[in-house]
Amino acid sequence: LAAAVDSLARLEEPPPLSAAGLAPLWRPAALLAVAYAVLLSSVVGYSLRAWANRHTDASVLVLYNAVQPPLTALLSLAVDPVGS
């Protein structure tokens, strides 16, 4: 909603898309971040969850789903307390 208000009031103009503007997306660090997100977050995460569905009780999976968001937030704070 805030972005819509800003754009209607012309408080913030989005930069035009250009080859120069998209160049940072093709840096090795950016591509590595995308590969990490795809491989570890998606493929490995879903594979482990499928394995857990076969080898653990439903109560453990429910507990994991309930505990995952707060533990992820705590881990995020532990890795980067400033939140850059």
Secondary structure, DSSP 8 states (H G I E B T S, - for coil): -HHHHHHHTTSS------HHHHGGGGSHHHHHHHHHIIIIIIIIHHHHHHHHHHHS-HHHHHHHHHHHHHHHHHHHHHH-TT--
